[in-house]
Amino acid sequence: MIKLFPAVIAVGLLVTGSGTVQAQQNVCESNVAQVLAEYGVKMSDIADSSWQTSRWPSRGDEYGPINGYQFSGRPASCDSGTLYVSVTTGCEISNLHTQGGCKIKGIPDHWW
């Protein structure tokens, strides 16, 4: 039992830690959903969706302060390509575009 205890603590920390990161990344989800709805895109209809945290590296540390988040995924209206939404830490949209053949009226499409 003594050998098992550290392993249980480690697993508990991993689960708790990843849940915290997920909560931080999704803090802006309602704002992103609201903006996308203006273009006829529902968050629930986006496949392969993911959130990434953008950070400012400081003193060689890749885990510097958070400077925003990026959401990406493939809307149901797109057979290929991806929709990208960048948001600030205050949840304002800083960039919104599609790539790879995904075209949504009113949203810029980048070929690169």
DSSP file (Angstrom, degrees, kcal/mol; ACC not computed):
  #  RESIDUE AA STRUCTURE BP1 BP2  ACC     N-H-->O    O-->H-N    N-H-->O    O-->H-N    TCO  KAPPA ALPHA  PHI   PSI    X-CA   Y-CA   Z-CA
    1    1 A M     >        0   0    0      0, 0.0     4,-1.5     0, 0.0     3,-0.0   0.000 360.0 360.0 360.0 -35.4    0.0    0.0    0.0
    2    2 A I  T  4  +     0   0    0      1,-0.2     3,-0.1     2,-0.2     0, 0.0   0.881 360.0  48.7 -64.7 -39.0    2.9    2.4    0.7
    3    3 A K  T  > S+     0   0    0      1,-0.2     4,-0.7     2,-0.2    -1,-0.2   0.819 109.7  53.1 -70.4 -30.2    4.3    2.1   -2.8
    4    4 A L  H  > S+     0   0    0      1,-0.2     4,-2.1     2,-0.2     3,-0.2   0.820  93.6  72.6 -73.5 -32.2    0.9    2.6   -4.3
    5    5 A F  H  X S+     0   0    0     -4,-1.5     4,-2.1     1,-0.2    -1,-0.2   0.891  95.5  48.0 -56.1 -49.3    0.2    5.9   -2.4
    6    6 A P  H  > S+     0   0    0      0, 0.0     4,-2.4     0, 0.0    -1,-0.2   0.880 111.4  52.2 -60.7 -35.9    2.7    8.1   -4.4
    7    7 A A  H  X S+     0   0    0     -4,-0.7     4,-2.4    -3,-0.2    -2,-0.2   0.899 108.3  50.3 -65.9 -39.8    1.3    6.8   -7.7
    8    8 A V  H  X S+     0   0    0     -4,-2.1     4,-2.4     2,-0.2    -1,-0.2   0.906 111.3  48.9 -64.7 -41.5   -2.3    7.6   -6.6
    9    9 A I  H  X S+     0   0    0     -4,-2.1     4,-2.4     2,-0.2    -2,-0.2   0.924 110.8  50.6 -63.2 -44.6   -1.1   11.2   -5.7
   10   10 A A  H  X S+     0   0    0     -4,-2.4     4,-2.2     1,-0.2    -2,-0.2   0.920 111.9  46.4 -61.2 -45.1    0.7   11.6   -9.1
   11   11 A V  H  X S+     0   0    0     -4,-2.4     4,-2.5     1,-0.2     5,-0.2   0.914 111.6  52.6 -63.5 -42.2   -2.4   10.5  -11.0
   12   12 A G  H  X S+     0   0    0     -4,-2.4     4,-2.4     1,-0.2    -2,-0.2   0.892 109.5  48.6 -60.1 -40.6   -4.6   12.8   -9.0
   13   13 A L  H  X S+     0   0    0     -4,-2.4     4,-3.0     2,-0.2    -1,-0.2   0.892 110.7  50.9 -67.7 -39.4   -2.3   15.7   -9.7
   14   14 A L  H  X S+     0   0    0     -4,-2.2     4,-2.5     2,-0.2     5,-0.2   0.930 113.0  45.1 -63.4 -45.4   -2.3   14.9  -13.5
   15   15 A V  H  X S+     0   0    0     -4,-2.5     4,-2.0     2,-0.2    -2,-0.2   0.938 117.0  44.7 -64.8 -46.6   -6.1   14.7  -13.6
   16   16 A T  H  X S+     0   0    0     -4,-2.4     4,-1.9    -5,-0.2    -2,-0.2   0.925 114.1  50.0 -63.1 -44.8   -6.6   17.9  -11.5
   17   17 A G  H  X S+     0   0    0     -4,-3.0     4,-2.1     1,-0.2    -2,-0.2   0.914 111.1  47.3 -62.1 -44.7   -3.9   19.8  -13.5
   18   18 A S  H  X S+     0   0    0     -4,-2.5     4,-2.3     1,-0.2    -1,-0.2   0.867 110.0  53.9 -69.2 -33.3   -5.3   18.9  -16.9
   19   19 A G  H  X S+     0   0    0     -4,-2.0     4,-2.2    -5,-0.2    -1,-0.2   0.883 107.8  51.0 -64.3 -37.2   -8.8   19.9  -15.7
   20   20 A T  H  X S+     0   0    0     -4,-1.9     4,-2.2     2,-0.2    -2,-0.2   0.922 110.4  48.1 -65.3 -45.1   -7.5   23.3  -14.6
   21   21 A V  H  X S+     0   0    0     -4,-2.1     4,-2.6     1,-0.2     5,-0.2   0.926 110.9  51.2 -61.7 -44.9   -5.9   23.9  -18.0
   22   22 A Q  H  X S+     0   0    0     -4,-2.3     4,-2.2     1,-0.2    -1,-0.2   0.918 109.6  50.1 -59.3 -44.3   -9.0   22.8  -19.9
   23   23 A A  H  < S+     0   0    0     -4,-2.2     4,-0.4     1,-0.2    -1,-0.2   0.902 110.9  49.6 -62.1 -40.9  -11.1   25.3  -17.8
   24   24 A Q  H >< S+     0   0    0     -4,-2.2     3,-1.0     1,-0.2     4,-0.2   0.924 112.2  47.6 -63.2 -43.8   -8.6   28.1  -18.5
   25   25 A Q  H >< S+     0   0    0     -4,-2.6     3,-0.6     1,-0.2    -1,-0.2   0.853 113.6  46.7 -68.2 -34.3   -8.7   27.4  -22.2
   26   26 A N  G >< S+     0   0    0     -4,-2.2     3,-1.7     1,-0.2     4,-0.4   0.378  80.1 100.6 -90.3   5.3  -12.5   27.2  -22.4
   27   27 A V  G <  S+     0   0    0     -3,-1.0     3,-0.3    -4,-0.4    -1,-0.2   0.788  88.7  43.4 -60.1 -26.6  -13.1   30.4  -20.3
   28   28 A C  G <> S+     0   0    0     -3,-0.6     4,-2.3    -4,-0.2     3,-0.4   0.329  82.1 106.0 -99.3   6.0  -13.7   32.3  -23.6
   29   29 A E  H <> S+     0   0    0     -3,-1.7     4,-2.8     1,-0.2     5,-0.2   0.866  76.7  52.6 -58.2 -40.3  -15.9   29.6  -25.3
   30   30 A S  H  > S+     0   0    0     -4,-0.4     4,-2.0    -3,-0.3    -1,-0.2   0.889 110.4  48.3 -65.8 -37.3  -19.1   31.5  -24.8
   31   31 A N  H  > S+     0   0    0     -3,-0.4     4,-2.2     2,-0.2    -2,-0.2   0.921 113.3  47.3 -66.1 -43.6  -17.7   34.6  -26.5
   32   32 A V  H  X S+     0   0    0     -4,-2.3     4,-2.8     1,-0.2     5,-0.2   0.922 111.6  51.0 -63.5 -43.6  -16.3   32.6  -29.4
   33   33 A A  H  X S+     0   0    0     -4,-2.8     4,-2.0    -5,-0.2    -1,-0.2   0.894 109.4  50.9 -60.3 -40.7  -19.7   30.8  -29.7
   34   34 A Q  H  X S+     0   0    0     -4,-2.0     4,-0.9     2,-0.2    -1,-0.2   0.916 112.4  45.3 -64.4 -44.4  -21.5   34.1  -29.8
   35   35 A V  H >< S+     0   0    0     -4,-2.2     3,-0.7     1,-0.2     4,-0.5   0.927 113.1  49.9 -66.3 -45.2  -19.3   35.5  -32.5
   36   36 A L  H ><>S+     0   0    0     -4,-2.8     5,-2.4     1,-0.2     3,-1.6   0.860 102.8  61.3 -63.4 -34.3  -19.4   32.3  -34.6
   37   37 A A  H ><5S+     0   0    0     -4,-2.0     3,-1.6     1,-0.3    -1,-0.2   0.824  94.1  63.8 -60.9 -30.8  -23.2   32.3  -34.4
   38   38 A E  T <<5S+     0   0    0     -4,-0.9    -1,-0.3    -3,-0.7    -2,-0.2   0.735 106.3  44.8 -64.0 -21.1  -23.2   35.7  -36.2
   39   39 A Y  T < 5S-     0   0    0     -3,-1.6    -1,-0.3    -4,-0.5    -2,-0.2   0.221 125.4-102.2-105.5  11.7  -21.7   33.8  -39.1
   40   40 A G  T < 5S+     0   0    0     -3,-1.6     2,-0.5     1,-0.2    -3,-0.2   0.672  80.1 132.3  79.1  18.1  -24.1   30.9  -38.9
   41   41 A V      < -     0   0    0     -5,-2.4     2,-0.4    -6,-0.1    -1,-0.2  -0.902  42.1-155.7-107.9 127.2  -21.6   28.5  -37.2
   42   42 A K    >   -     0   0    0     -2,-0.5     3,-1.6     1,-0.1    34,-0.2  -0.847  16.7-138.9-100.0 135.2  -22.6   26.5  -34.1
   43   43 A M  G >  S+     0   0    0     -2,-0.4     3,-1.7     1,-0.3    -1,-0.1   0.869 104.8  60.2 -56.5 -37.1  -19.9   25.4  -31.7
   44   44 A S  G 3  S+     0   0    0      1,-0.3    -1,-0.3    -3,-0.0    -3,-0.0   0.682 101.1  55.0 -67.6 -16.6  -21.8   22.0  -31.4
   45   45 A D  G <  S+     0   0    0     -3,-1.6    31,-0.9     2,-0.1     2,-0.6   0.264  83.2 105.6 -98.7  10.9  -21.3   21.5  -35.2
   46   46 A I  E <   -A   75   0A   0     -3,-1.7     3,-0.5    29,-0.2     2,-0.2  -0.829  56.9-155.0 -98.6 121.3  -17.6   21.9  -35.2
   47   47 A A  E    S+A   74   0A   0     27,-2.9    27,-2.9    -2,-0.6    -2,-0.1  -0.543  71.5  15.5 -89.9 157.4  -15.6   18.7  -35.6
   48   48 A D  E    S+     0   0A   0     25,-0.2    -1,-0.2    -2,-0.2     2,-0.1   0.837  85.7 175.3  52.0  39.3  -12.0   18.1  -34.3
   49   49 A S  E     +     0   0A   0     -3,-0.5     2,-0.3    24,-0.1    24,-0.2  -0.452   4.4 168.6 -78.5 148.8  -12.2   21.2  -32.1
   50   50 A S  E     -A   72   0A   0     22,-2.3    22,-2.2    -2,-0.1     2,-0.4  -0.990  25.7-140.0-154.6 158.2   -9.4   22.1  -29.8
   51   51 A W  E     -A   71   0A   0     -2,-0.3     2,-0.4    20,-0.2    20,-0.2  -0.952  15.8-169.5-118.6 139.8   -8.1   24.9  -27.6
   52   52 A Q  E     -A   70   0A   0     18,-2.4    18,-2.6    -2,-0.4     2,-0.5  -0.981  18.3-132.4-128.0 144.6   -4.5   26.0  -27.3
   53   53 A T  E     -A   69   0A   0     -2,-0.4     2,-0.5    16,-0.2    16,-0.2  -0.835  15.9-147.6 -95.5 128.8   -3.0   28.4  -24.7
   54   54 A S  E     -A   68   0A   0     14,-2.7    13,-2.9    -2,-0.5    14,-1.1  -0.831  22.2-176.3 -95.2 132.3   -0.7   31.1  -26.1
   55   55 A R  E     -A   66   0A   0     -2,-0.5    11,-0.2    11,-0.3     8,-0.0  -0.932  29.8-125.6-129.5 152.0    2.1   32.1  -23.7
   56   56 A W        -     0   0    0      9,-2.6     2,-0.1    -2,-0.3     5,-0.1  -0.872  34.4-131.2 -91.0 112.2    4.9   34.6  -23.7
   57   57 A P        -     0   0    0      0, 0.0     2,-0.4     0, 0.0     5,-0.2  -0.422  26.5-165.0 -62.8 136.1    8.1   32.7  -23.0
   58   58 A S  B >   -E   61   0B   0      3,-1.6     3,-2.4     1,-0.1     5,-0.2  -0.991  60.6 -14.2-130.1 132.5   10.0   34.3  -20.3
   59   59 A R  T 3  S-     0   0    0     -2,-0.4    -1,-0.1     1,-0.3     3,-0.1   0.854 128.7 -51.0  48.7  43.6   13.7   33.7  -19.3
   60   60 A G  T 3  S+     0   0    0      1,-0.2     2,-0.6    -3,-0.1    -1,-0.3   0.472 107.9 129.2  79.3   0.6   13.8   30.6  -21.4
   61   61 A D  B X   -E   58   0B   0     -3,-2.4    -3,-1.6     1,-0.1     3,-0.5  -0.810  47.3-159.2 -93.5 118.4   10.7   29.2  -19.8
   62   62 A E  T 3  S+     0   0    0     -2,-0.6     2,-0.2     1,-0.3    -1,-0.1   0.620  86.8  67.1 -71.4 -10.6    8.1   28.0  -22.4
   63   63 A Y  T 3  S+     0   0    0     -5,-0.2    -1,-0.3     3,-0.0     3,-0.1  -0.337  72.7 144.1-106.0  50.7    5.4   28.2  -19.8
   64   64 A G    <   -     0   0    0     -3,-0.5     3,-0.1    -2,-0.2    -2,-0.0   0.088  61.0 -44.1 -71.7-168.5    5.5   32.0  -19.3
   65   65 A P        -     0   0    0      0, 0.0    -9,-2.6     0, 0.0     2,-0.2  -0.268  66.5-104.0 -63.2 146.2    2.4   34.2  -18.7
   66   66 A I  E     +A   55   0A   0    -11,-0.2   -11,-0.3     1,-0.1     3,-0.1  -0.514  37.0 176.1 -70.5 132.5   -0.7   33.4  -20.7
   67   67 A N  E     -     0   0A   0    -13,-2.9    22,-0.4     1,-0.4     2,-0.3   0.324  59.8 -46.6-119.6   5.6   -1.3   36.0  -23.5
   68   68 A G  E     -A   54   0A   0    -14,-1.1   -14,-2.7    20,-0.2    -1,-0.4  -0.942  52.9-100.5 157.1-173.9   -4.4   34.5  -25.1
   69   69 A Y  E     -AB  53  87A   0     18,-2.4    18,-2.9    -2,-0.3     2,-0.4  -0.948  16.5-148.0-138.2 155.8   -6.1   31.3  -26.5
   70   70 A Q  E     -AB  52  86A   0    -18,-2.6   -18,-2.4    -2,-0.3     2,-0.4  -0.995   8.4-164.8-130.3 130.6   -6.7   29.8  -29.9
   71   71 A F  E     +AB  51  85A   0     14,-3.2    14,-2.8    -2,-0.4     2,-0.3  -0.892  14.3 173.1-107.8 140.3   -9.6   27.7  -30.9
   72   72 A S  E     +AB  50  84A   0    -22,-2.2   -22,-2.3    -2,-0.4     2,-0.3  -0.989  10.7 126.9-145.1 155.8   -9.6   25.6  -34.0
   73   73 A G  E     - B   0  83A   0     10,-1.5    10,-3.2    -2,-0.3   -25,-0.2  -0.951  53.6 -89.0 173.7 174.0  -11.9   23.1  -35.7
   74   74 A R  E     -A   47   0A   0    -27,-2.9   -27,-2.9    -2,-0.3     8,-0.1  -0.912  38.6-138.8-109.8 111.1  -13.7   22.1  -38.8
   75   75 A P  E >   -A   46   0A   0      0, 0.0     3,-2.1     0, 0.0   -29,-0.2  -0.279  23.3-114.7 -63.0 152.4  -17.3   23.5  -39.1
   76   76 A A  T 3  S+     0   0    0    -31,-0.9   -30,-0.1     1,-0.3   -35,-0.0   0.781 115.2  63.7 -58.7 -27.9  -20.0   21.1  -40.5
   77   77 A S  T 3  S+     0   0    0    -32,-0.1     2,-0.5     2,-0.0    -1,-0.3   0.530  93.5  75.7 -75.7  -4.6  -20.3   23.4  -43.5
   78   78 A C    <   -     0   0    0     -3,-2.1    24,-0.1     1,-0.1     3,-0.1  -0.930  57.4-166.9-113.9 125.5  -16.7   22.7  -44.6
   79   79 A D  S    S+     0   0    0     -2,-0.5     2,-0.3    22,-0.2    -1,-0.1   0.784  82.5   3.2 -75.3 -27.5  -15.6   19.4  -46.2
   80   80 A S  S    S+     0   0    0     21,-0.2    -1,-0.1    19,-0.0    19,-0.1  -0.902  99.6  50.7-146.4 173.5  -12.0   20.3  -45.6
   81   81 A G        -     0   0    0     -2,-0.3     2,-0.3    20,-0.1    19,-0.2  -0.209  68.0 -92.0  86.6-178.2  -10.0   23.0  -43.9
   82   82 A T  E     - C   0  99A   0     17,-2.1    17,-2.0    20,-0.1     2,-0.4  -0.981  12.5-136.8-142.5 146.9  -10.1   24.6  -40.5
   83   83 A L  E     -BC  73  98A   0    -10,-3.2   -10,-1.5    -2,-0.3     2,-0.4  -0.894  24.8-163.3-100.4 132.6  -11.6   27.6  -38.8
   84   84 A Y  E     -BC  72  97A   0     13,-3.3    13,-2.2    -2,-0.4     2,-0.4  -0.968  10.8-179.1-121.7 135.0   -9.2   29.5  -36.4
   85   85 A V  E     -BC  71  96A   0    -14,-2.8   -14,-3.2    -2,-0.4     2,-0.4  -0.977   6.9-165.8-132.9 120.2  -10.2   31.9  -33.7
   86   86 A S  E     -BC  70  95A   0      9,-3.0     8,-3.0    -2,-0.4     9,-1.5  -0.881  11.2-174.6-104.0 137.0   -7.6   33.7  -31.6
   87   87 A V  E     -BC  69  93A   0    -18,-2.9   -18,-2.4    -2,-0.4     6,-0.2  -0.953  20.7-123.2-131.4 151.3   -8.8   35.5  -28.4
   88   88 A T    >   -     0   0    0      4,-2.5     3,-2.0    -2,-0.3   -20,-0.2  -0.250  41.0 -96.4 -79.2 174.2   -7.1   37.7  -25.8
   89   89 A T  T 3  S+     0   0    0    -22,-0.4   -21,-0.1     1,-0.3    -1,-0.1   0.717 129.7  57.6 -65.7 -18.8   -7.0   36.9  -22.1
   90   90 A G  T 3  S-     0   0    0      2,-0.1    -1,-0.3   -62,-0.0   -22,-0.0   0.318 121.1-112.5 -90.6   7.2  -10.0   39.2  -21.9
   91   91 A C    <   +     0   0    0     -3,-2.0     2,-0.3     1,-0.3    -2,-0.1   0.641  67.9 144.7  71.6  19.7  -11.8   37.0  -24.4
   92   92 A E        -     0   0    0      1,-0.1    -4,-2.5     2,-0.0     2,-0.4  -0.688  58.3-109.1 -83.8 143.2  -11.9   39.6  -27.2
   93   93 A I  E     +C   87   0A   0     -2,-0.3    -6,-0.3    -6,-0.2     3,-0.1  -0.582  40.2 172.1 -71.9 123.6  -11.5   38.2  -30.7
   94   94 A S  E     +     0   0A   0     -8,-3.0     2,-0.3    -2,-0.4    -7,-0.2   0.614  68.4  10.1-106.7 -18.5   -8.0   39.1  -32.0
   95   95 A N  E     +C   86   0A   0     -9,-1.5    -9,-3.0     2,-0.0    -1,-0.4  -0.941  57.1 178.2-160.6 138.9   -8.1   37.0  -35.2
   96   96 A L  E     +C   85   0A   0     -2,-0.3     2,-0.3   -11,-0.2   -11,-0.2  -0.950  26.3 129.4-144.4 119.5  -10.7   35.0  -37.1
   97   97 A H  E     -C   84   0A   0    -13,-2.2   -13,-3.3    -2,-0.3     2,-0.3  -0.983  40.7-128.4-160.9 167.7  -10.0   33.2  -40.3
   98   98 A T  E     -Cd  83 109A   0     10,-2.3    12,-3.2    -2,-0.3     2,-0.3  -0.806  21.2-171.5-117.7 164.4  -10.3   29.9  -42.2
   99   99 A Q  E >   +Cd  82 110A   0    -17,-2.0   -17,-2.1    -2,-0.3     3,-0.9  -0.967  54.5  36.1-147.5 160.0   -7.7   27.9  -44.1
  100  100 A G  T 3  S-     0   0    0     10,-0.7     3,-0.1    -2,-0.3    11,-0.1   0.798 127.6 -45.1  70.7  32.6   -7.5   24.9  -46.4
  101  101 A G  T 3  S+     0   0    0      1,-0.3     2,-0.7     9,-0.2    -1,-0.2   0.366  98.2 130.5  95.1  -6.2  -10.6   25.3  -48.4
  102  102 A C    <   -     0   0    0     -3,-0.9     2,-0.5   -20,-0.2    -1,-0.3  -0.737  35.0-176.6 -82.5 118.8  -13.0   26.0  -45.6
  103  103 A K        +     0   0    0     -2,-0.7     2,-0.4   -26,-0.2     6,-0.1  -0.973  12.2 177.3-124.3 128.9  -15.0   29.1  -46.6
  104  104 A I    >   -     0   0    0      3,-0.5     3,-2.5    -2,-0.5    -6,-0.1  -0.995  40.4-106.1-129.8 124.7  -17.6   30.9  -44.5
  105  105 A K  T 3  S+     0   0    0     -2,-0.4    -2,-0.0     1,-0.3     0, 0.0  -0.235 105.2  14.6 -54.1 125.9  -19.3   34.0  -45.8
  106  106 A G  T 3  S+     0   0    0      1,-0.2    -1,-0.3     0, 0.0   -67,-0.0   0.238 103.6 101.5  94.7 -12.3  -17.9   37.1  -44.0
  107  107 A I  S <  S-     0   0    0     -3,-2.5    -3,-0.5   -68,-0.1    -1,-0.2  -0.918  78.7-112.9-107.7 127.1  -14.8   35.3  -42.5
  108  108 A P        -     0   0    0      0, 0.0   -10,-2.3     0, 0.0     2,-0.5  -0.240  25.6-145.7 -57.4 142.6  -11.5   35.9  -44.2
  109  109 A D  E     -d   98   0A   0    -12,-0.2     2,-0.4    -6,-0.1   -10,-0.2  -0.960   9.2-159.1-113.8 123.1  -10.0   32.8  -45.9
  110  110 A H  E     -d   99   0A   0    -12,-3.2   -10,-0.7    -2,-0.5    -9,-0.2  -0.854  10.4-157.6-102.3 135.2   -6.2   32.4  -45.9
  111  111 A W              0   0    0     -2,-0.4    -1,-0.1     1,-0.2   -12,-0.1   0.671 360.0 360.0 -84.0 -16.8   -4.5   30.2  -48.4
  112  112 A W              0   0    0    -13,-0.0    -1,-0.2   -12,-0.0   -13,-0.1   0.463 360.0 360.0 -89.8 360.0   -1.3   29.6  -46.4
